[in-house]
Every structure is written in structure tokens, then in C-alpha cells.
Amino acid sequence: MKKEKISELTTNRLSIYLRCLNELAAAGIKTVSSQELAEQFNLNSAQIRKDLGYFGEFGVRGTGYFIEDLRTHLTKILGLDQRHRVGIIGAGRLGRALANYNGLEKSAFTVVALFDNDTSKIGERTRNGIEVFDVKHIARVVQDKGIDVAVIAVPARIAQKVLNQVMAAGVKAILNFAPAPLTSRLGVKVKTVDLTTSLESLSYFLAQPNPAHVTKGLSETTESATARSRRTREL
């Protein structure tokens, strides 16, 4: 792997590439070139080669990528070859909806606990059997259940306090749904899902004279892609 810092945009794209490869594998396809991958899934071939180039040489000239091999590599790079146990703080509608989300069944993530400070909710279980614990006991539950990822689904006014509790419990990877800027300490990664920003991006799309011509999220300008392709091996 190159020593330069890998951006979050790059790791986000790796996740997308993995999903695309999973789809190809399910269809029985064995190999794919960066160009074929880009054309089929509306991606950018130069960007694919650049992103993968951070982590090594995975393709074969004239053949492209062996899908199973690349899936294995990306799974390991993203840390998805190990199971991750998730605790959700906030047992309201959002927290319960996330806990009951069936889309996680085939992923590396399993929700194992909910937390709340409402005594009327503590001890309840979701339809998937996930128990609601008192947030005061988060440190013990995190240790007992091996939680390594936390999801914050609480009102903005208490989100920072909850983050502090989560960090004190030893969790270093947090997904935040609260509409509030949070301050984390060194060595802790907080990723915020900002619904407003996403909606405003859609609003921008609708405001364009010809929305179909708006640049797609994973593409680049022609000049940028051309410059990068000169520095990256063609596959």
C-alpha cells in the first residue's frame, strides 16, 4: 500500500466497487476490466484504477481483474473479513428502525444492543430480539458484547454527551445520525449521515436546466481523468 493517506472518498468508492463485483459474481462472471466495470455500473475507469492502485496491483494486462480475487482483496482492505458488532444509542423510532433493518443480514455488521435513558424502554426487545439497555451501563455492555461500532440516533442537543459516553466506553468507530457537529478525540472516527445535505444535493440536481447532464458523484472532469490515466496502468 502506498504511504500517502487514503481519503474517505476513496474508501467509499471501494465499498461501491465491492458491491458491483458482488453483483457480477452472482451473475457468474469471472473477469472484468476497469472499462467494463465503469460502463456497466456508471463509474469512471480511470478512477477505479487509481483507487485500486493505492493498495497494490490487482489486474492482469489483457484480462482485467479476476472478480473473486479482487472481491477477496477489497473485503480485507475494508475490514469486512471480520464481524463487527454494533450498538445503537437511542431506542426511538430511528434507532429501532436501524436495529430492525434487514439489509444488514448479509453484511459484516450485526446489531447486538440498543441503549436509552428512558426507563420505560429499558429491558424491551425489538422484533429482532435486540435488547434495550440503560445507557448508563454502556461501558459494561460494550465489553460484554464486544461492540466495536456505535450508532448515535439521539436528538442533537444530547449527541455530544452521548458521543463522550461512547468514546469513554472504548468504541472508536461511530456513525452519527444526529444533526449536530460533534467533536471526537484522536483515534476515534465519527461519520455523520447528514440528511439535510443529501436533500440539498438533490435540490441542486432538480434546479439544473437539464438534470440529466449533471456530473455523477463518482465521475471526474475529462482533464482530470485523462491526467490520472497517464499515471495509472491500463487494465
C-alpha positions as CSV (number, residue, x, y, z in Angstrom):
1,M,0.0,0.0,0.0
2,K,1.2,3.5,-0.7
3,K,2.3,5.5,2.3
4,E,0.1,8.5,1.3
5,K,-3.1,8.9,3.3
6,I,-6.1,7.3,1.8
7,S,-9.1,9.6,1.7
8,E,-12.6,8.7,2.9
9,L,-13.9,9.3,-0.7
10,T,-11.6,6.5,-1.8
11,T,-12.7,4.1,0.8
12,N,-16.4,5.0,0.0
13,R,-15.7,4.1,-3.6
14,L,-14.0,0.8,-2.7
15,S,-17.3,-0.2,-1.0
16,I,-19.2,0.6,-4.2
17,Y,-16.7,-1.4,-6.3
18,L,-17.2,-4.3,-3.9
19,R,-21.0,-4.2,-4.3
20,C,-20.6,-4.1,-8.1
21,L,-18.2,-7.1,-8.0
22,N,-20.6,-9.0,-5.8
23,E,-23.3,-8.4,-8.4
24,L,-21.1,-9.6,-11.2
25,A,-20.0,-12.7,-9.2
26,A,-23.7,-13.6,-8.6
27,A,-24.2,-13.5,-12.4
28,G,-21.3,-16.0,-12.8
29,I,-18.9,-13.6,-14.4
30,K,-15.2,-14.4,-13.7
31,T,-13.2,-11.4,-15.0
32,V,-13.9,-7.7,-15.7
33,S,-11.8,-4.8,-16.9
34,S,-11.9,-1.4,-15.4
35,Q,-13.6,-0.1,-18.5
36,E,-16.3,-2.8,-18.4
37,L,-16.8,-2.2,-14.7
38,A,-17.2,1.5,-15.4
39,E,-19.6,1.2,-18.3
40,Q,-21.8,-1.4,-16.6
41,F,-22.2,0.5,-13.3
42,N,-21.8,4.1,-14.5
43,L,-18.4,4.6,-12.8
44,N,-15.1,6.1,-14.0
45,S,-12.5,3.6,-15.2
46,A,-9.5,5.9,-14.5
47,Q,-10.8,6.5,-11.0
48,I,-11.2,2.8,-10.5
49,R,-7.6,2.1,-11.5
50,K,-6.3,5.0,-9.4
51,D,-8.2,3.9,-6.3
52,L,-7.1,0.2,-6.6
53,G,-3.6,1.3,-7.3
54,Y,-3.3,2.7,-3.7
55,F,-3.4,-0.9,-2.4
56,G,-1.4,-2.9,-5.0
57,E,-1.5,-4.4,-8.4
58,F,-4.7,-6.5,-8.9
59,G,-5.2,-6.7,-12.6
60,V,-3.7,-8.6,-15.5
61,R,-2.9,-6.8,-18.7
62,G,-5.2,-8.0,-21.4
63,T,-7.5,-9.8,-19.0
64,G,-8.5,-7.3,-16.4
65,Y,-9.5,-8.2,-12.8
66,F,-10.3,-11.7,-11.6
67,I,-13.5,-10.9,-9.8
68,E,-13.2,-13.4,-6.9
69,D,-9.6,-12.4,-6.2
70,L,-10.5,-8.7,-6.2
71,R,-13.5,-9.3,-4.0
72,T,-11.3,-11.0,-1.5
73,H,-8.8,-8.2,-1.6
74,L,-11.4,-5.5,-1.2
75,T,-13.1,-7.4,1.6
76,K,-9.9,-7.5,3.6
77,I,-8.9,-3.9,2.8
78,L,-12.3,-2.7,4.1
79,G,-12.0,-4.9,7.2
80,L,-15.1,-6.9,6.2
81,D,-13.4,-10.2,6.6
82,Q,-14.2,-9.9,10.3
83,R,-17.6,-9.5,12.0
84,H,-18.4,-6.1,13.6
85,R,-20.9,-5.8,16.5
86,V,-23.0,-2.7,16.6
87,G,-24.6,-0.8,19.5
88,I,-27.3,1.8,18.8
89,I,-27.7,4.6,21.2
90,G,-31.3,5.9,21.1
91,A,-34.2,3.4,21.1
92,G,-36.7,5.8,19.5
93,R,-38.2,5.3,16.0
94,L,-34.9,5.8,14.1
95,G,-32.9,3.6,16.5
96,R,-35.4,0.8,16.3
97,A,-35.7,1.1,12.6
98,L,-32.0,0.8,12.2
99,A,-31.9,-2.2,14.6
100,N,-34.6,-4.0,12.6
101,Y,-33.0,-3.2,9.2
102,N,-32.9,-6.5,7.4
103,G,-30.2,-5.2,4.9
104,L,-27.5,-6.0,7.5
105,E,-28.2,-9.7,7.4
106,K,-25.7,-10.4,4.6
107,S,-23.2,-7.8,5.8
108,A,-20.3,-8.0,8.3
109,F,-22.3,-6.0,10.8
110,T,-24.7,-7.3,13.5
111,V,-26.7,-5.1,15.8
112,V,-26.4,-6.6,19.3
113,A,-27.7,-3.9,21.6
114,L,-29.8,-0.7,21.9
115,F,-29.3,1.9,24.6
116,D,-31.6,4.5,26.0
117,N,-32.2,6.6,29.1
118,D,-35.9,6.2,29.2
119,T,-36.7,3.7,32.0
120,S,-39.9,2.7,30.2
121,K,-37.9,1.3,27.3
122,I,-35.1,-0.4,29.2
123,G,-35.5,-4.2,29.1
124,E,-37.7,-4.2,26.0
125,R,-36.7,-6.1,22.9
126,T,-37.2,-5.2,19.2
127,R,-38.9,-7.6,16.9
128,N,-35.5,-9.0,16.0
129,G,-34.9,-9.7,19.7
130,I,-32.4,-6.9,20.4
131,E,-32.5,-5.8,24.0
132,V,-32.6,-2.1,25.1
133,F,-30.1,-1.4,27.9
134,D,-29.7,1.6,30.2
135,V,-27.2,3.9,28.6
136,K,-25.6,4.4,32.0
137,H,-24.3,0.8,31.6
138,I,-22.9,1.3,28.1
139,A,-19.3,0.6,29.1
140,R,-20.2,-2.8,30.6
141,V,-22.4,-3.8,27.7
142,V,-19.8,-2.8,25.2
143,Q,-17.3,-5.0,26.8
144,D,-19.7,-7.9,27.4
145,K,-21.0,-7.9,23.8
146,G,-17.8,-7.0,22.1
147,I,-19.3,-3.9,20.5
148,D,-16.8,-2.1,18.2
149,V,-19.1,0.1,16.2
150,A,-21.7,2.5,17.7
151,V,-24.6,4.4,16.0
152,I,-25.9,7.6,17.5
153,A,-29.6,8.1,16.9
154,V,-30.5,10.7,19.5
155,P,-31.6,14.4,19.5
156,A,-28.9,16.9,18.5
157,R,-28.9,18.5,21.9
158,I,-27.5,15.4,23.6
159,A,-25.5,14.0,20.8
160,Q,-22.1,15.3,22.1
161,K,-22.8,13.9,25.6
162,V,-23.6,10.5,24.0
163,L,-20.5,10.6,21.9
164,N,-18.4,11.2,25.0
165,Q,-20.0,8.2,26.7
166,V,-19.4,6.0,23.7
167,M,-15.7,7.1,23.5
168,A,-15.3,6.5,27.2
169,A,-16.6,3.0,26.7
170,G,-13.8,2.4,24.2
171,V,-15.7,2.4,20.9
172,K,-13.6,4.0,18.1
173,A,-16.0,3.9,15.1
174,I,-19.2,5.9,15.3
175,L,-21.9,6.5,12.8
176,N,-23.8,9.7,13.8
177,F,-27.4,10.4,12.7
178,A,-27.9,13.4,15.0
179,P,-28.0,16.7,13.0
180,A,-25.2,18.2,15.1
181,P,-21.4,18.8,14.6
182,L,-19.6,16.5,17.0
183,T,-16.1,16.7,18.4
184,S,-14.2,13.4,18.8
185,R,-10.8,12.7,20.3
186,L,-7.7,11.5,18.4
187,G,-8.1,7.9,17.3
188,V,-11.9,7.9,17.1
189,K,-13.7,8.1,13.8
190,V,-17.1,9.7,13.6
191,K,-19.0,9.6,10.3
192,T,-22.1,11.8,10.2
193,V,-25.1,11.0,8.0
194,D,-26.5,14.4,7.1
195,L,-30.0,14.1,5.7
196,T,-30.2,17.8,5.0
197,T,-27.1,17.9,3.0
198,S,-28.2,15.0,0.9
199,L,-31.6,16.6,0.2
200,E,-29.9,19.9,-0.7
201,S,-27.7,18.0,-3.2
202,L,-30.9,16.5,-4.7
203,S,-32.4,20.0,-4.8
204,Y,-29.4,21.2,-6.8
205,F,-29.9,18.4,-9.2
206,L,-33.6,19.4,-9.7
207,A,-32.6,23.1,-10.1
208,Q,-30.4,22.5,-13.2
209,P,-31.9,23.3,-16.6
210,N,-31.0,19.7,-17.8
211,P,-30.6,17.5,-14.7
212,A,-29.6,14.5,-16.9
213,H,-26.3,16.3,-17.6
214,V,-25.3,16.9,-14.0
215,T,-22.0,15.2,-13.3
216,K,-22.4,11.9,-11.4
217,G,-20.9,11.6,-7.9
218,L,-18.2,9.1,-8.9
219,S,-17.1,10.8,-12.1
220,E,-14.4,13.3,-12.8
221,T,-13.7,16.0,-15.3
222,T,-12.3,14.8,-18.6
223,E,-9.0,16.6,-18.0
224,S,-8.6,15.1,-14.5
225,A,-9.4,11.5,-15.7
226,T,-7.0,11.8,-18.6
227,A,-4.2,13.1,-16.4
228,R,-4.7,10.3,-13.9
229,S,-5.0,7.6,-16.6
230,R,-1.5,8.6,-17.8
231,R,-0.1,7.8,-14.3
232,T,-2.1,4.6,-13.9
233,R,-1.6,1.2,-15.7
234,E,-4.3,0.4,-18.2
235,L,-6.1,-2.8,-17.4
